[in-house]
Amino acid sequence: MSHPEQPAHPDADINAQALSYHAEPRPGKIGIEVLKPAGTQHELALAYTPGVAEPVRHIHADPRDAYRYTNKGNLVAVITDGSAVLGLGNVGALAGKPVMEGKAVLFKRFADIDCFDIEVDAPNPADFIETVARIAPTFGGINLEDIAAPHCFEIERALVERLDIPVFHDDQHGTAIIIAAGLLNALELQGKTLAEARVVVLGAGAAGLASIQLLLRLGAQRDHILAVDRQGVIHSGRTDLNSYKRDIAVATERRSLADAMAGADVFIGVSGPDLISPEMLASMAPRPVVFALSNPVPEIRPAVAQAVREDLIMATGRSDYPNQINNVLGFPFIFRGALDAGATRINAEMQIAAVEALRQLAREPVPEAVLQAYGLESLAFGPDYIIPKPFDPRLREQVAGAVARAAIASGVARLS
């Protein structure tokens, strides 16, 4: 008995292309480039022994000279334990390597920052912290990536306190910065302010908690923000909260996601697919802002949302809809600014500077090169354009410059 042929999986073609892309003609996505000539005996004598001894002496006498004589000042480590890789979960350190290599590609492509990807087999946070701290002298900055909550909070805090170079968990702060920049613009277009807005954040992991903390710094009211996890609204009467969730718990009678959504001005989803019903969206306040950022399937799909509310402004994490909230708008340029200033950390002032730079860039005329890259005839600040596009060539100068100036002004820069 013959069986009907099964239709091909819709992602089969791109999956096959991705495997070929990663494997051929040479496995992997990054390599090493030699920056100095090394084609003669004399050049080799300068590159290695005996010439290399002289920068060693200088660095031993003054460690700051490492920024002058080595690649430290333009080298970032992208480091994971593989515990929260993309939407795939705890796949382990080795399986996370393609993602870390990909992050290194983005650093180089968008901000000309060199990267080593490092995958640490350390399920215990203390072991991970110790490993990263011991290899930190190599680098000018450390990008923590794809580390599950709540361990990611403990790891970042410990490394920031211990090291004298920027340590940045992009899944937390990078996401929060792009959300904040887009949200401030969307609220303005809707005739609202962050101070008055009632906000629902669905998802209380790394991105959700960091976004709440950044929005509070930018002027949101603590009792206007309701965070929701798998057990419902995070309220002050719950006894199952860890210390990080207790920090954002509020006194409220609302218990369910549906309760939280009623009358809300803003929804921010960093959770999972199809969790917001049309009825929940309909219950929001007039002129709502909806950031449904679950990838690849958002918390509510744009076609569904727009059929329910014609007065909304919407963003997703996808590139095939307007207003993509994409971390590549942030981390390459935040690190570029931090490295250019010789910053010892990426502090709140630098994060807010990045928010403001992104926010303002979206209001400026869009270069022709950006329109061509996206096949568009026109693009201007408005409901379908609240955040710059990743290929905007102005991002490096404007965002990195703002971050570097903030590092200098806040006293964490070695250079000026």
C-alpha positions in Angstrom: 0.0 0.0 0.0 1.4 3.3 -1.0 1.4 6.3 1.3 0.8 9.9 0.1 3.9 12.0 0.0 4.3 14.2 3.0 4.7 17.9 2.3 8.1 19.3 3.0 8.6 21.2 6.2 8.4 24.9 5.5 11.8 25.4 7.1 13.5 22.5 5.4 15.1 24.6 2.6 16.6 27.2 4.9 17.7 24.5 7.4 19.6 22.8 4.6 21.1 26.1 3.4 22.1 26.9 7.0 24.0 23.6 7.4 25.8 24.2 4.1 26.6 27.8 5.0 28.2 26.7 8.3 30.1 23.7 6.8 31.4 25.0 3.5 34.0 25.7 2.2 35.6 25.8 5.7 33.7 24.9 8.8 32.6 27.7 11.1 32.0 31.5 10.6 35.0 33.2 12.1 38.8 32.9 11.9 42.0 34.8 12.8 43.5 37.7 10.8 47.1 38.6 11.1 47.4 42.4 11.3 51.1 43.0 10.9 53.5 41.9 8.1 55.3 38.6 8.8 56.9 37.8 5.5 60.6 38.3 6.3 63.0 37.2 9.0 63.2 40.7 10.4 59.4 41.0 10.6 59.2 37.6 12.4 61.8 38.9 14.8 59.6 41.8 15.6 56.4 39.7 15.8 57.9 37.2 18.1 61.4 36.8 19.7 63.4 38.9 20.3 61.3 41.9 19.5 58.2 40.9 21.4 60.0 41.1 24.7 59.9 44.9 24.6 56.1 45.3 24.7 56.1 42.6 27.4 58.4 44.8 29.5 56.2 47.9 29.0 53.0 46.0 29.9 54.6 44.5 33.0 55.6 48.1 34.1 52.2 49.6 33.2 49.2 47.2 32.5 47.5 50.0 30.6 50.0 49.6 27.8 48.2 46.4 26.9 45.7 48.6 25.2 48.6 50.2 23.1 50.6 47.1 22.2 48.0 44.3 22.0 44.5 43.7 20.6 43.0 43.8 24.0 41.3 47.2 23.4 39.3 45.8 20.4 38.7 42.3 21.6 35.5 41.0 23.1 34.7 37.6 24.5 31.3 36.2 23.7 30.8 33.6 26.5 28.0 31.2 27.3 27.3 28.1 29.4 24.7 26.9 26.8 21.9 26.9 29.3 19.4 29.1 27.4 20.4 29.1 23.7 17.9 30.9 21.5 14.5 29.2 22.0 16.2 25.8 22.2 16.8 25.8 25.9 19.6 24.1 27.8 21.5 22.5 24.9 24.9 22.7 26.6 28.0 24.7 26.0 29.2 23.0 22.8 25.9 23.1 21.0 25.8 26.9 21.7 29.0 27.5 19.7 27.3 28.3 16.4 25.3 31.0 18.1 28.4 32.5 19.8 30.2 32.4 16.4 27.2 34.2 14.9 27.4 36.9 17.6 31.0 37.4 16.8 30.1 37.9 13.1 27.7 40.6 14.1 30.3 42.4 16.3 32.7 42.4 13.4 30.2 43.2 10.7 28.5 46.1 12.4 31.2 47.6 14.7 34.6 46.1 13.5 35.1 44.5 16.9 37.1 41.3 17.1 35.7 38.4 19.1 36.6 35.1 20.5 33.6 32.8 21.2 34.1 30.9 24.4 31.8 28.0 25.5 32.2 27.1 29.2 31.1 23.7 30.5 30.1 24.9 33.9 26.6 24.2 35.2 27.5 25.7 38.5 27.5 29.6 38.5 30.5 29.8 40.8 32.6 27.7 38.4 31.5 29.8 35.4 32.3 33.0 37.2 35.8 31.8 38.2 36.6 30.6 34.7 35.6 33.9 33.1 37.4 36.0 35.7 40.6 34.0 35.2 40.6 34.5 31.4 39.4 38.2 31.5 42.9 39.8 31.1 42.8 38.8 27.5 39.9 41.0 26.6 38.7 44.5 26.5 35.1 43.5 27.2 32.9 40.4 27.9 29.5 39.8 26.4 27.6 37.2 28.3 25.1 35.3 26.2 22.3 32.7 26.4 22.7 32.0 30.1 19.4 31.0 31.9 17.8 33.1 34.6 18.3 33.4 37.6 21.9 32.3 37.3 22.6 35.1 34.7 21.9 37.8 37.3 24.3 36.3 39.8 27.0 35.7 37.2 26.8 39.2 35.7 26.8 41.0 39.1 29.8 39.0 40.4 31.9 39.6 37.2 31.0 43.3 37.1 32.2 43.7 40.7 35.3 41.6 40.1 36.6 42.8 36.8 37.8 46.2 35.4 36.5 45.7 31.9 32.8 46.0 30.7 30.7 42.9 31.4 27.4 43.0 29.6 24.6 40.3 29.5 23.0 41.2 26.2 19.9 39.1 26.7 19.2 41.4 29.7 20.4 44.9 28.9 20.7 44.8 25.1 17.0 43.7 24.8 15.9 46.3 27.4 17.7 49.1 25.6 16.1 48.4 22.2 12.6 48.0 23.9 13.0 51.3 25.8 14.0 53.2 22.7 11.1 51.9 20.6 8.6 52.2 23.4 9.4 55.9 24.2 8.9 56.7 20.5 5.7 54.7 20.2 4.2 56.2 23.3 4.9 59.7 22.0 3.2 58.9 18.7 0.2 57.6 20.7 0.1 60.8 22.8 1.2 59.2 26.0 4.2 59.4 28.4 6.1 56.6 30.1 5.4 58.2 33.5 1.6 57.8 33.0 1.6 54.5 31.0 0.3 51.3 32.6 2.6 48.5 31.4 2.3 44.7 31.3 5.5 42.7 30.9 4.8 39.0 30.1 7.9 37.0 30.9 10.0 37.5 34.0 13.3 36.1 32.9 16.5 38.0 31.9 14.9 40.3 29.3 11.7 41.0 31.2 13.3 41.9 34.5 16.0 44.0 32.9 13.4 45.9 30.8 11.4 46.7 33.9 14.5 48.1 35.7 15.5 50.2 32.8 12.0 51.6 32.3 11.9 52.5 36.0 15.2 54.5 35.5 13.6 56.2 32.5 10.6 57.4 34.5 8.0 54.6 34.6 6.0 54.3 37.8 6.7 51.2 39.8 3.0 50.6 40.6 2.1 51.1 37.0 4.1 48.0 35.9 2.6 44.5 36.2 5.0 41.6 35.5 3.5 38.2 34.7 5.1 34.8 34.9 3.8 31.3 34.5 2.0 31.6 37.8 0.3 34.9 37.0 0.8 38.4 38.1 3.9 39.0 40.3 2.3 40.6 43.3 3.7 41.3 46.7 1.5 38.6 48.3 3.2 35.8 46.5 5.5 33.5 48.6 7.1 31.7 45.6 9.3 34.6 44.3 13.0 34.7 44.1 14.8 37.9 45.1 14.9 39.2 41.6 11.1 38.9 41.2 10.4 40.3 44.6 12.2 43.5 43.5 9.5 44.1 40.9 6.4 42.8 42.8 3.6 45.3 43.4 0.6 45.4 45.6 -2.4 44.6 43.4 -5.6 42.6 43.3 -5.0 41.5 39.7 -4.0 37.9 39.4 -4.2 36.6 35.8 -2.7 37.8 32.6 -6.3 38.8 31.4 -6.7 40.9 34.6 -3.4 42.6 34.0 -4.2 43.5 30.4 -7.5 45.2 31.2 -6.9 49.0 30.7 -3.1 48.6 30.0 -1.4 51.1 27.7 1.5 48.9 26.9 2.1 45.2 26.5 5.7 43.9 26.3 6.0 40.2 25.6 9.3 38.3 26.1 7.7 34.9 26.7 6.1 32.6 24.1 3.8 32.2 21.1 0.1 33.0 21.0 -0.3 33.8 24.7 -2.4 37.0 24.1 -6.0 36.5 23.0 -8.0 38.9 20.9 -10.1 39.5 23.9 -7.1 40.5 26.0 -6.0 42.9 23.3 -9.5 44.4 23.0 -9.5 45.1 26.8 -6.4 47.4 26.6 -6.7 51.2 26.8 -7.2 53.3 23.7 -4.2 53.7 21.5 -2.2 50.8 22.9 1.4 49.9 22.3 2.0 46.1 21.7 5.6 44.7 21.7 5.0 41.0 21.0 8.7 39.9 20.9 8.5 36.1 21.1 10.4 34.6 18.2 9.6 33.2 15.7 5.9 33.3 16.7 4.9 36.4 18.7 2.6 36.5 21.7 -0.1 37.7 19.3 0.3 37.7 15.5 0.2 41.1 13.8 -2.7 40.2 11.5 -4.7 39.2 14.5 -3.8 42.2 16.5 -4.5 44.7 13.7 -7.9 43.1 13.0 -8.8 43.7 16.7 -7.3 47.2 17.2 -6.8 49.7 14.4 -5.4 52.2 16.9 -2.4 50.2 18.1 1.3 50.5 17.4 3.0 47.1 17.2 6.5 45.8 17.2 7.8 42.2 17.0 11.1 40.4 17.0 10.8 39.4 13.4 12.4 41.1 10.4 9.4 40.5 8.1 7.2 43.0 10.0 7.7 46.7 10.7 9.4 47.8 14.0 11.7 44.8 14.6 13.1 44.9 18.1 16.6 43.5 17.3 19.5 43.5 19.7 21.9 44.1 16.8 20.8 47.7 17.0 22.5 47.9 20.4 25.3 45.6 21.5 27.9 46.2 18.7 27.7 49.9 19.1 27.4 49.9 22.9 30.6 47.8 23.1 32.2 50.0 20.4 31.6 53.1 22.5 32.8 51.4 25.7 36.0 50.2 24.0 36.7 53.5 22.4 36.5 55.2 25.8 38.5 52.4 27.6 35.5 52.0 29.9 35.8 49.8 33.0 32.0 49.0 32.9 28.8 49.6 31.0 26.8 51.5 33.5 23.2 52.9 33.6 24.3 56.2 32.2 25.8 54.5 29.1 22.7 52.4 28.6 20.4 55.4 28.8 22.6 57.2 26.3 22.2 54.3 23.9 18.4 54.5 24.4 18.3 58.2 23.6 20.6 57.9 20.6 18.5 55.1 19.1 15.3 57.1 19.8 16.6 60.2 18.1 18.0 58.4 15.1 14.6 57.1 14.2 13.4 60.6 13.8 16.0 61.6 11.2 15.6 61.2 7.4 16.4 57.7 6.4 19.4 57.3 4.0 18.9 55.9 0.5 21.2 53.0 1.3 18.8 51.8 4.0 15.8 52.0 1.7 17.6 50.0 -0.9 18.7 47.4 1.6 15.1 46.8 2.6 13.5 47.3 -0.8 11.5 50.3 0.3 10.6 53.5 -1.5 10.2 55.6 1.6 10.4 55.4 5.4 9.8 58.0 8.0 9.2 58.3 11.7 5.7 57.0 12.5 3.7 54.0 13.6 5.6 51.6 11.2 9.0 53.1 11.9 9.7 53.7 15.6 13.2 52.3 15.7 16.1 52.4 13.2 16.9 49.6 10.9 20.0 47.4 11.6 21.7 48.3 8.4 21.6 52.0 9.0 25.2 53.2 8.7 24.7 56.0 11.2 24.3 53.6 14.1 28.0 53.2 14.7 28.8 56.9 14.9 25.7 58.0 16.8 25.1 55.2 19.3 28.8 54.4 19.9 29.6 58.1 20.2 26.8 58.7 22.7 27.9 55.7 24.8 31.5 56.8 24.8 30.6 60.3 25.9 28.4 58.9 28.7 31.3 56.7 29.8 33.6 59.8 30.1 30.9 62.0 31.7 30.1 59.3 34.3 33.8 58.7 35.2 34.3 55.1 34.0 36.5 55.9 31.0 40.3 55.4 30.9 40.5 57.4 27.8 39.0 60.8 26.9 
